[in-house]
Amino acid sequence: DYQTNIAALKKAIAALEKGAAGSFLQTTAAAKLRQMSVDMDMSPADRDMLSAFLSEGEGYVPQSGQITGILKQMLDTMEKD
């Protein structure tokens, strides 16, 4: 499950960097990311931004740089543990 979480984060980061957020949000990796956004320890502001992105998708693209940063922080945290 831990490796699944890391894989989901990597897929999300790659999709955002390619500008393919909409197609990513329809994957099982996105569903896993939604669950992680609830379970993981993060600031309320980051959680709110990530939740908005996961629910709004392409409509949230102007914030994709911030979302990518949040996901990379989550990945770094998980890879250290």
VOMAR-502063 format. One record per atom (N, C-alpha, C): residue number from 1; residue in one letter; x, y, z. Coordinates in nm, 3 decimals, always signed. Atoms other than C-alpha are relative to their C-alpha. Layout:
N
<pt><pos>NUM</pos><code>A</code><x>X</x><y>Y</y><z>Z</z></pt>
...
// end
This chain:
81
<pt><pos>1</pos><code>D</code><x>+0.083</x><y>-0.120</y><z>+0.000</z></pt>
<pt><pos>1</pos><code>D</code><x>+0.000</x><y>+0.000</y><z>+0.000</z></pt>
<pt><pos>1</pos><code>D</code><x>+0.087</x><y>+0.126</y><z>+0.000</z></pt>
<pt><pos>2</pos><code>Y</code><x>-0.093</x><y>-0.114</y><z>-0.005</z></pt>
<pt><pos>2</pos><code>Y</code><x>+0.290</x><y>+0.234</y><z>+0.080</z></pt>
<pt><pos>2</pos><code>Y</code><x>+0.058</x><y>+0.026</y><z>-0.139</z></pt>
<pt><pos>3</pos><code>Q</code><x>-0.054</x><y>-0.013</y><z>+0.135</z></pt>
<pt><pos>3</pos><code>Q</code><x>+0.444</x><y>+0.167</y><z>-0.263</z></pt>
<pt><pos>3</pos><code>Q</code><x>-0.107</x><y>+0.049</y><z>-0.097</z></pt>
<pt><pos>4</pos><code>T</code><x>+0.112</x><y>-0.046</y><z>+0.083</z></pt>
<pt><pos>4</pos><code>T</code><x>+0.101</x><y>+0.220</y><z>-0.421</z></pt>
<pt><pos>4</pos><code>T</code><x>-0.019</x><y>+0.150</y><z>+0.016</z></pt>
<pt><pos>5</pos><code>N</code><x>+0.012</x><y>-0.144</y><z>-0.026</z></pt>
<pt><pos>5</pos><code>N</code><x>+0.082</x><y>+0.563</y><z>-0.256</z></pt>
<pt><pos>5</pos><code>N</code><x>+0.110</x><y>+0.078</y><z>-0.072</z></pt>
<pt><pos>6</pos><code>I</code><x>-0.113</x><y>-0.066</y><z>+0.066</z></pt>
<pt><pos>6</pos><code>I</code><x>+0.426</x><y>+0.659</y><z>-0.385</z></pt>
<pt><pos>6</pos><code>I</code><x>-0.020</x><y>+0.001</y><z>-0.151</z></pt>
<pt><pos>7</pos><code>A</code><x>+0.024</x><y>+0.009</y><z>+0.144</z></pt>
<pt><pos>7</pos><code>A</code><x>+0.336</x><y>+0.538</y><z>-0.734</z></pt>
<pt><pos>7</pos><code>A</code><x>-0.110</x><y>+0.098</y><z>-0.042</z></pt>
<pt><pos>8</pos><code>A</code><x>+0.110</x><y>-0.092</y><z>+0.031</z></pt>
<pt><pos>8</pos><code>A</code><x>+0.012</x><y>+0.740</y><z>-0.726</z></pt>
<pt><pos>8</pos><code>A</code><x>+0.051</x><y>+0.145</y><z>-0.002</z></pt>
<pt><pos>9</pos><code>L</code><x>-0.056</x><y>-0.135</y><z>-0.004</z></pt>
<pt><pos>9</pos><code>L</code><x>+0.203</x><y>+1.054</y><z>-0.629</z></pt>
<pt><pos>9</pos><code>L</code><x>+0.085</x><y>+0.028</y><z>-0.124</z></pt>
<pt><pos>10</pos><code>K</code><x>-0.087</x><y>-0.018</y><z>+0.118</z></pt>
<pt><pos>10</pos><code>K</code><x>+0.457</x><y>+1.004</y><z>-0.908</z></pt>
<pt><pos>10</pos><code>K</code><x>-0.084</x><y>+0.017</y><z>-0.126</z></pt>
<pt><pos>11</pos><code>K</code><x>+0.088</x><y>-0.013</y><z>+0.116</z></pt>
<pt><pos>11</pos><code>K</code><x>+0.177</x><y>+0.956</y><z>-1.163</z></pt>
<pt><pos>11</pos><code>K</code><x>-0.067</x><y>+0.136</y><z>-0.003</z></pt>
<pt><pos>12</pos><code>A</code><x>+0.066</x><y>-0.131</y><z>-0.008</z></pt>
<pt><pos>12</pos><code>A</code><x>+0.001</x><y>+1.270</y><z>-1.042</z></pt>
<pt><pos>12</pos><code>A</code><x>+0.096</x><y>+0.111</y><z>-0.040</z></pt>
<pt><pos>13</pos><code>I</code><x>-0.100</x><y>-0.103</y><z>+0.031</z></pt>
<pt><pos>13</pos><code>I</code><x>+0.318</x><y>+1.480</y><z>-1.061</z></pt>
<pt><pos>13</pos><code>I</code><x>+0.031</x><y>+0.000</y><z>-0.150</z></pt>
<pt><pos>14</pos><code>A</code><x>-0.030</x><y>+0.010</y><z>+0.143</z></pt>
<pt><pos>14</pos><code>A</code><x>+0.399</x><y>+1.351</y><z>-1.410</z></pt>
<pt><pos>14</pos><code>A</code><x>-0.116</x><y>+0.054</y><z>-0.085</z></pt>
<pt><pos>15</pos><code>A</code><x>+0.117</x><y>-0.046</y><z>+0.076</z></pt>
<pt><pos>15</pos><code>A</code><x>+0.044</x><y>+1.417</y><z>-1.534</z></pt>
<pt><pos>15</pos><code>A</code><x>-0.013</x><y>+0.151</y><z>+0.006</z></pt>
<pt><pos>16</pos><code>L</code><x>+0.009</x><y>-0.145</y><z>-0.013</z></pt>
<pt><pos>16</pos><code>L</code><x>+0.042</x><y>+1.771</y><z>-1.398</z></pt>
<pt><pos>16</pos><code>L</code><x>+0.109</x><y>+0.071</y><z>-0.079</z></pt>
<pt><pos>17</pos><code>E</code><x>-0.110</x><y>-0.062</y><z>+0.072</z></pt>
<pt><pos>17</pos><code>E</code><x>+0.380</x><y>+1.850</y><z>-1.545</z></pt>
<pt><pos>17</pos><code>E</code><x>-0.019</x><y>-0.008</y><z>-0.152</z></pt>
<pt><pos>18</pos><code>K</code><x>+0.031</x><y>+0.014</y><z>+0.143</z></pt>
<pt><pos>18</pos><code>K</code><x>+0.254</x><y>+1.728</y><z>-1.886</z></pt>
<pt><pos>18</pos><code>K</code><x>-0.125</x><y>+0.078</y><z>-0.038</z></pt>
<pt><pos>19</pos><code>G</code><x>+0.124</x><y>-0.070</y><z>+0.029</z></pt>
<pt><pos>19</pos><code>G</code><x>-0.066</x><y>+1.930</y><z>-1.855</z></pt>
<pt><pos>19</pos><code>G</code><x>-0.117</x><y>-0.092</y><z>-0.023</z></pt>
<pt><pos>20</pos><code>A</code><x>+0.103</x><y>+0.101</y><z>+0.022</z></pt>
<pt><pos>20</pos><code>A</code><x>-0.277</x><y>+1.615</y><z>-1.847</z></pt>
<pt><pos>20</pos><code>A</code><x>-0.080</x><y>-0.027</y><z>+0.128</z></pt>
<pt><pos>21</pos><code>A</code><x>+0.070</x><y>+0.018</y><z>-0.127</z></pt>
<pt><pos>21</pos><code>A</code><x>-0.456</x><y>+1.674</y><z>-1.517</z></pt>
<pt><pos>21</pos><code>A</code><x>-0.137</x><y>-0.064</y><z>-0.018</z></pt>
<pt><pos>22</pos><code>G</code><x>+0.136</x><y>+0.052</y><z>+0.021</z></pt>
<pt><pos>22</pos><code>G</code><x>-0.802</x><y>+1.598</y><z>-1.658</z></pt>
<pt><pos>22</pos><code>G</code><x>-0.002</x><y>-0.150</y><z>-0.017</z></pt>
<pt><pos>23</pos><code>S</code><x>-0.002</x><y>+0.145</y><z>+0.020</z></pt>
<pt><pos>23</pos><code>S</code><x>-0.713</x><y>+1.250</y><z>-1.778</z></pt>
<pt><pos>23</pos><code>S</code><x>+0.050</x><y>-0.072</y><z>+0.124</z></pt>
<pt><pos>24</pos><code>F</code><x>-0.049</x><y>+0.062</y><z>-0.123</z></pt>
<pt><pos>24</pos><code>F</code><x>-0.521</x><y>+1.176</y><z>-1.458</z></pt>
<pt><pos>24</pos><code>F</code><x>-0.111</x><y>-0.014</y><z>+0.103</z></pt>
<pt><pos>25</pos><code>L</code><x>+0.104</x><y>+0.000</y><z>-0.103</z></pt>
<pt><pos>25</pos><code>L</code><x>-0.823</x><y>+1.262</y><z>-1.241</z></pt>
<pt><pos>25</pos><code>L</code><x>-0.100</x><y>-0.113</y><z>-0.018</z></pt>
<pt><pos>26</pos><code>Q</code><x>+0.091</x><y>+0.112</y><z>+0.024</z></pt>
<pt><pos>26</pos><code>Q</code><x>-1.012</x><y>+0.970</y><z>-1.397</z></pt>
<pt><pos>26</pos><code>Q</code><x>+0.065</x><y>-0.134</y><z>+0.032</z></pt>
<pt><pos>27</pos><code>T</code><x>-0.072</x><y>+0.125</y><z>-0.025</z></pt>
<pt><pos>27</pos><code>T</code><x>-0.754</x><y>+0.710</y><z>-1.289</z></pt>
<pt><pos>27</pos><code>T</code><x>-0.016</x><y>-0.047</y><z>+0.145</z></pt>
<pt><pos>28</pos><code>T</code><x>+0.001</x><y>+0.053</y><z>-0.136</z></pt>
<pt><pos>28</pos><code>T</code><x>-0.731</x><y>+0.484</y><z>-0.985</z></pt>
<pt><pos>28</pos><code>T</code><x>+0.106</x><y>+0.070</y><z>+0.086</z></pt>
<pt><pos>29</pos><code>A</code><x>-0.103</x><y>-0.074</y><z>-0.074</z></pt>
<pt><pos>29</pos><code>A</code><x>-0.414</x><y>+0.675</y><z>-0.890</z></pt>
<pt><pos>29</pos><code>A</code><x>-0.058</x><y>+0.127</y><z>+0.060</z></pt>
<pt><pos>30</pos><code>A</code><x>+0.065</x><y>-0.121</y><z>-0.053</z></pt>
<pt><pos>30</pos><code>A</code><x>-0.627</x><y>+0.988</y><z>-0.850</z></pt>
<pt><pos>30</pos><code>A</code><x>-0.088</x><y>-0.034</y><z>+0.119</z></pt>
<pt><pos>31</pos><code>A</code><x>+0.084</x><y>+0.044</y><z>-0.113</z></pt>
<pt><pos>31</pos><code>A</code><x>-0.867</x><y>+0.798</y><z>-0.625</z></pt>
<pt><pos>31</pos><code>A</code><x>+0.088</x><y>-0.025</y><z>+0.123</z></pt>
<pt><pos>32</pos><code>K</code><x>-0.094</x><y>+0.026</y><z>-0.110</z></pt>
<pt><pos>32</pos><code>K</code><x>-0.569</x><y>+0.688</y><z>-0.414</z></pt>
<pt><pos>32</pos><code>K</code><x>+0.049</x><y>+0.134</y><z>+0.058</z></pt>
<pt><pos>33</pos><code>L</code><x>-0.046</x><y>-0.131</y><z>-0.043</z></pt>
<pt><pos>33</pos><code>L</code><x>-0.447</x><y>+1.048</y><z>-0.400</z></pt>
<pt><pos>33</pos><code>L</code><x>-0.107</x><y>+0.071</y><z>+0.083</z></pt>
<pt><pos>34</pos><code>R</code><x>+0.111</x><y>-0.059</y><z>-0.079</z></pt>
<pt><pos>34</pos><code>R</code><x>-0.790</x><y>+1.162</y><z>-0.277</z></pt>
<pt><pos>34</pos><code>R</code><x>+0.003</x><y>-0.055</y><z>+0.143</z></pt>
<pt><pos>35</pos><code>Q</code><x>-0.004</x><y>+0.061</y><z>-0.133</z></pt>
<pt><pos>35</pos><code>Q</code><x>-0.764</x><y>+0.915</y><z>+0.011</z></pt>
<pt><pos>35</pos><code>Q</code><x>+0.121</x><y>+0.048</y><z>+0.079</z></pt>
<pt><pos>36</pos><code>M</code><x>-0.121</x><y>-0.047</y><z>-0.068</z></pt>
<pt><pos>36</pos><code>M</code><x>-0.408</x><y>+1.021</y><z>+0.090</z></pt>
<pt><pos>36</pos><code>M</code><x>-0.016</x><y>+0.144</y><z>+0.047</z></pt>
<pt><pos>37</pos><code>S</code><x>+0.017</x><y>-0.140</y><z>-0.040</z></pt>
<pt><pos>37</pos><code>S</code><x>-0.513</x><y>+1.386</y><z>+0.101</z></pt>
<pt><pos>37</pos><code>S</code><x>-0.080</x><y>+0.011</y><z>+0.129</z></pt>
<pt><pos>38</pos><code>V</code><x>+0.077</x><y>+0.002</y><z>-0.125</z></pt>
<pt><pos>38</pos><code>V</code><x>-0.748</x><y>+1.294</y><z>+0.385</z></pt>
<pt><pos>38</pos><code>V</code><x>+0.087</x><y>-0.053</y><z>+0.114</z></pt>
<pt><pos>39</pos><code>D</code><x>-0.076</x><y>+0.071</y><z>-0.104</z></pt>
<pt><pos>39</pos><code>D</code><x>-0.508</x><y>+1.065</y><z>+0.574</z></pt>
<pt><pos>39</pos><code>D</code><x>+0.134</x><y>+0.064</y><z>+0.036</z></pt>
<pt><pos>40</pos><code>M</code><x>-0.136</x><y>-0.049</y><z>-0.023</z></pt>
<pt><pos>40</pos><code>M</code><x>-0.176</x><y>+1.246</y><z>+0.539</z></pt>
<pt><pos>40</pos><code>M</code><x>+0.003</x><y>+0.128</y><z>+0.083</z></pt>
<pt><pos>41</pos><code>D</code><x>-0.019</x><y>-0.119</y><z>-0.082</z></pt>
<pt><pos>41</pos><code>D</code><x>-0.048</x><y>+1.508</y><z>+0.780</z></pt>
<pt><pos>41</pos><code>D</code><x>+0.049</x><y>+0.114</y><z>-0.089</z></pt>
<pt><pos>42</pos><code>M</code><x>-0.037</x><y>-0.117</y><z>+0.080</z></pt>
<pt><pos>42</pos><code>M</code><x>-0.046</x><y>+1.842</y><z>+0.594</z></pt>
<pt><pos>42</pos><code>M</code><x>-0.077</x><y>+0.120</y><z>+0.050</z></pt>
<pt><pos>43</pos><code>S</code><x>+0.068</x><y>-0.122</y><z>-0.047</z></pt>
<pt><pos>43</pos><code>S</code><x>-0.149</x><y>+2.200</y><z>+0.648</z></pt>
<pt><pos>43</pos><code>S</code><x>-0.142</x><y>+0.004</y><z>-0.055</z></pt>
<pt><pos>44</pos><code>P</code><x>+0.138</x><y>-0.013</y><z>+0.049</z></pt>
<pt><pos>44</pos><code>P</code><x>-0.521</x><y>+2.278</y><z>+0.619</z></pt>
<pt><pos>44</pos><code>P</code><x>-0.008</x><y>+0.072</y><z>-0.135</z></pt>
<pt><pos>45</pos><code>A</code><x>+0.002</x><y>-0.073</y><z>+0.127</z></pt>
<pt><pos>45</pos><code>A</code><x>-0.446</x><y>+2.522</y><z>+0.335</z></pt>
<pt><pos>45</pos><code>A</code><x>+0.040</x><y>-0.091</y><z>-0.116</z></pt>
<pt><pos>46</pos><code>D</code><x>-0.042</x><y>+0.094</y><z>+0.104</z></pt>
<pt><pos>46</pos><code>D</code><x>-0.260</x><y>+2.255</y><z>+0.135</z></pt>
<pt><pos>46</pos><code>D</code><x>-0.108</x><y>-0.104</y><z>-0.025</z></pt>
<pt><pos>47</pos><code>R</code><x>+0.106</x><y>+0.100</y><z>+0.013</z></pt>
<pt><pos>47</pos><code>R</code><x>-0.536</x><y>+2.001</y><z>+0.204</z></pt>
<pt><pos>47</pos><code>R</code><x>-0.118</x><y>+0.058</y><z>-0.078</z></pt>
<pt><pos>48</pos><code>D</code><x>+0.111</x><y>-0.064</y><z>+0.071</z></pt>
<pt><pos>48</pos><code>D</code><x>-0.803</x><y>+2.247</y><z>+0.087</z></pt>
<pt><pos>48</pos><code>D</code><x>+0.032</x><y>+0.019</y><z>-0.148</z></pt>
<pt><pos>49</pos><code>M</code><x>-0.039</x><y>-0.023</y><z>+0.138</z></pt>
<pt><pos>49</pos><code>M</code><x>-0.610</x><y>+2.334</y><z>-0.229</z></pt>
<pt><pos>49</pos><code>M</code><x>+0.002</x><y>-0.131</y><z>-0.079</z></pt>
<pt><pos>50</pos><code>L</code><x>-0.006</x><y>+0.130</y><z>+0.066</z></pt>
<pt><pos>50</pos><code>L</code><x>-0.547</x><y>+1.969</y><z>-0.312</z></pt>
<pt><pos>50</pos><code>L</code><x>-0.140</x><y>-0.057</y><z>-0.020</z></pt>
<pt><pos>51</pos><code>S</code><x>+0.139</x><y>+0.048</y><z>+0.013</z></pt>
<pt><pos>51</pos><code>S</code><x>-0.911</x><y>+1.878</y><z>-0.247</z></pt>
<pt><pos>51</pos><code>S</code><x>-0.073</x><y>+0.074</y><z>-0.111</z></pt>
<pt><pos>52</pos><code>A</code><x>+0.064</x><y>-0.078</y><z>+0.106</z></pt>
<pt><pos>52</pos><code>A</code><x>-1.028</x><y>+2.161</y><z>-0.472</z></pt>
<pt><pos>52</pos><code>A</code><x>+0.048</x><y>-0.046</y><z>-0.136</z></pt>
<pt><pos>53</pos><code>F</code><x>-0.053</x><y>+0.048</y><z>+0.127</z></pt>
<pt><pos>53</pos><code>F</code><x>-0.798</x><y>+2.043</y><z>-0.748</z></pt>
<pt><pos>53</pos><code>F</code><x>-0.060</x><y>-0.136</y><z>-0.036</z></pt>
<pt><pos>54</pos><code>L</code><x>+0.051</x><y>+0.134</y><z>+0.027</z></pt>
<pt><pos>54</pos><code>L</code><x>-0.912</x><y>+1.682</y><z>-0.715</z></pt>
<pt><pos>54</pos><code>L</code><x>-0.148</x><y>+0.000</y><z>-0.036</z></pt>
<pt><pos>55</pos><code>S</code><x>+0.142</x><y>-0.005</y><z>+0.033</z></pt>
<pt><pos>55</pos><code>S</code><x>-1.277</x><y>+1.784</y><z>-0.735</z></pt>
<pt><pos>55</pos><code>S</code><x>-0.028</x><y>+0.083</y><z>-0.125</z></pt>
<pt><pos>56</pos><code>E</code><x>+0.025</x><y>-0.088</y><z>+0.115</z></pt>
<pt><pos>56</pos><code>E</code><x>-1.249</x><y>+2.056</y><z>-1.002</z></pt>
<pt><pos>56</pos><code>E</code><x>+0.082</x><y>-0.035</y><z>-0.123</z></pt>
<pt><pos>57</pos><code>G</code><x>-0.080</x><y>+0.045</y><z>+0.112</z></pt>
<pt><pos>57</pos><code>G</code><x>-0.973</x><y>+1.911</y><z>-1.218</z></pt>
<pt><pos>57</pos><code>G</code><x>+0.051</x><y>+0.110</y><z>-0.090</z></pt>
<pt><pos>58</pos><code>E</code><x>-0.052</x><y>-0.093</y><z>+0.100</z></pt>
<pt><pos>58</pos><code>E</code><x>-0.901</x><y>+2.105</y><z>-1.536</z></pt>
<pt><pos>58</pos><code>E</code><x>-0.032</x><y>+0.145</y><z>+0.034</z></pt>
<pt><pos>59</pos><code>G</code><x>+0.037</x><y>-0.136</y><z>-0.037</z></pt>
<pt><pos>59</pos><code>G</code><x>-1.082</x><y>+2.410</y><z>-1.399</z></pt>
<pt><pos>59</pos><code>G</code><x>+0.093</x><y>+0.060</y><z>+0.103</z></pt>
<pt><pos>60</pos><code>Y</code><x>-0.091</x><y>-0.045</y><z>-0.105</z></pt>
<pt><pos>60</pos><code>Y</code><x>-0.812</x><y>+2.433</y><z>-1.133</z></pt>
<pt><pos>60</pos><code>Y</code><x>+0.144</x><y>+0.012</y><z>-0.052</z></pt>
<pt><pos>61</pos><code>V</code><x>-0.134</x><y>-0.002</y><z>+0.059</z></pt>
<pt><pos>61</pos><code>V</code><x>-0.515</x><y>+2.438</y><z>-1.374</z></pt>
<pt><pos>61</pos><code>V</code><x>+0.085</x><y>+0.121</y><z>+0.038</z></pt>
<pt><pos>62</pos><code>P</code><x>-0.088</x><y>-0.111</y><z>-0.038</z></pt>
<pt><pos>62</pos><code>P</code><x>-0.398</x><y>+2.791</y><z>-1.281</z></pt>
<pt><pos>62</pos><code>P</code><x>+0.078</x><y>-0.026</y><z>+0.129</z></pt>
<pt><pos>63</pos><code>Q</code><x>-0.068</x><y>+0.033</y><z>-0.125</z></pt>
<pt><pos>63</pos><code>Q</code><x>-0.301</x><y>+2.645</y><z>-0.945</z></pt>
<pt><pos>63</pos><code>Q</code><x>+0.088</x><y>-0.125</y><z>-0.012</z></pt>
<pt><pos>64</pos><code>S</code><x>-0.069</x><y>+0.128</y><z>+0.015</z></pt>
<pt><pos>64</pos><code>S</code><x>-0.129</x><y>+2.339</y><z>-1.092</z></pt>
<pt><pos>64</pos><code>S</code><x>+0.144</x><y>+0.005</y><z>+0.050</z></pt>
<pt><pos>65</pos><code>G</code><x>-0.136</x><y>-0.010</y><z>-0.052</z></pt>
<pt><pos>65</pos><code>G</code><x>+0.218</x><y>+2.470</y><z>-0.999</z></pt>
<pt><pos>65</pos><code>G</code><x>+0.004</x><y>-0.022</y><z>+0.150</z></pt>
<pt><pos>66</pos><code>Q</code><x>+0.008</x><y>+0.019</y><z>-0.145</z></pt>
<pt><pos>66</pos><code>Q</code><x>+0.117</x><y>+2.487</y><z>-0.634</z></pt>
<pt><pos>66</pos><code>Q</code><x>-0.037</x><y>-0.144</y><z>+0.034</z></pt>
<pt><pos>67</pos><code>I</code><x>+0.040</x><y>+0.139</y><z>-0.022</z></pt>
<pt><pos>67</pos><code>I</code><x>-0.050</x><y>+2.147</y><z>-0.655</z></pt>
<pt><pos>67</pos><code>I</code><x>+0.119</x><y>-0.092</y><z>-0.020</z></pt>
<pt><pos>68</pos><code>T</code><x>-0.119</x><y>+0.082</y><z>+0.025</z></pt>
<pt><pos>68</pos><code>T</code><x>+0.265</x><y>+1.997</y><z>-0.805</z></pt>
<pt><pos>68</pos><code>T</code><x>+0.097</x><y>+0.011</y><z>+0.118</z></pt>
<pt><pos>69</pos><code>G</code><x>-0.087</x><y>-0.018</y><z>-0.116</z></pt>
<pt><pos>69</pos><code>G</code><x>+0.466</x><y>+2.146</y><z>-0.517</z></pt>
<pt><pos>69</pos><code>G</code><x>-0.048</x><y>-0.077</y><z>+0.121</z></pt>
<pt><pos>70</pos><code>I</code><x>+0.058</x><y>+0.074</y><z>-0.113</z></pt>
<pt><pos>70</pos><code>I</code><x>+0.230</x><y>+1.998</y><z>-0.258</z></pt>
<pt><pos>70</pos><code>I</code><x>+0.024</x><y>-0.150</y><z>-0.019</z></pt>
<pt><pos>71</pos><code>L</code><x>-0.019</x><y>+0.143</y><z>+0.028</z></pt>
<pt><pos>71</pos><code>L</code><x>+0.248</x><y>+1.656</y><z>-0.426</z></pt>
<pt><pos>71</pos><code>L</code><x>+0.146</x><y>-0.041</y><z>+0.016</z></pt>
<pt><pos>72</pos><code>K</code><x>-0.142</x><y>+0.032</y><z>-0.015</z></pt>
<pt><pos>72</pos><code>K</code><x>+0.628</x><y>+1.670</y><z>-0.439</z></pt>
<pt><pos>72</pos><code>K</code><x>+0.040</x><y>-0.003</y><z>+0.148</z></pt>
<pt><pos>73</pos><code>Q</code><x>-0.027</x><y>+0.003</y><z>-0.144</z></pt>
<pt><pos>73</pos><code>Q</code><x>+0.637</x><y>+1.752</y><z>-0.066</z></pt>
<pt><pos>73</pos><code>Q</code><x>-0.053</x><y>-0.129</y><z>+0.061</z></pt>
<pt><pos>74</pos><code>M</code><x>+0.057</x><y>+0.125</y><z>-0.050</z></pt>
<pt><pos>74</pos><code>M</code><x>+0.408</x><y>+1.458</y><z>+0.004</z></pt>
<pt><pos>74</pos><code>M</code><x>+0.090</x><y>-0.118</y><z>-0.038</z></pt>
<pt><pos>75</pos><code>L</code><x>-0.087</x><y>+0.107</y><z>+0.047</z></pt>
<pt><pos>75</pos><code>L</code><x>+0.632</x><y>+1.232</y><z>-0.205</z></pt>
<pt><pos>75</pos><code>L</code><x>+0.131</x><y>-0.002</y><z>+0.080</z></pt>
<pt><pos>76</pos><code>D</code><x>-0.125</x><y>-0.007</y><z>-0.078</z></pt>
<pt><pos>76</pos><code>D</code><x>+0.949</x><y>+1.351</y><z>-0.028</z></pt>
<pt><pos>76</pos><code>D</code><x>-0.022</x><y>-0.055</y><z>+0.140</z></pt>
<pt><pos>77</pos><code>T</code><x>+0.030</x><y>+0.047</y><z>-0.134</z></pt>
<pt><pos>77</pos><code>T</code><x>+0.786</x><y>+1.287</y><z>+0.309</z></pt>
<pt><pos>77</pos><code>T</code><x>-0.014</x><y>-0.152</y><z>+0.003</z></pt>
<pt><pos>78</pos><code>M</code><x>+0.022</x><y>+0.144</y><z>+0.002</z></pt>
<pt><pos>78</pos><code>M</code><x>+0.677</x><y>+0.937</y><z>+0.213</z></pt>
<pt><pos>78</pos><code>M</code><x>+0.129</x><y>-0.077</y><z>-0.031</z></pt>
<pt><pos>79</pos><code>E</code><x>-0.124</x><y>+0.070</y><z>+0.034</z></pt>
<pt><pos>79</pos><code>E</code><x>+1.013</x><y>+0.844</y><z>+0.061</z></pt>
<pt><pos>79</pos><code>E</code><x>+0.100</x><y>+0.001</y><z>+0.116</z></pt>
<pt><pos>80</pos><code>K</code><x>-0.088</x><y>-0.007</y><z>-0.117</z></pt>
<pt><pos>80</pos><code>K</code><x>+1.191</x><y>+0.951</y><z>+0.383</z></pt>
<pt><pos>80</pos><code>K</code><x>-0.041</x><y>-0.100</y><z>+0.107</z></pt>
<pt><pos>81</pos><code>D</code><x>+0.053</x><y>+0.088</y><z>-0.106</z></pt>
<pt><pos>81</pos><code>D</code><x>+0.967</x><y>+0.735</y><z>+0.604</z></pt>
<pt><pos>81</pos><code>D</code><x>+0.029</x><y>-0.146</y><z>-0.023</z></pt>
// end
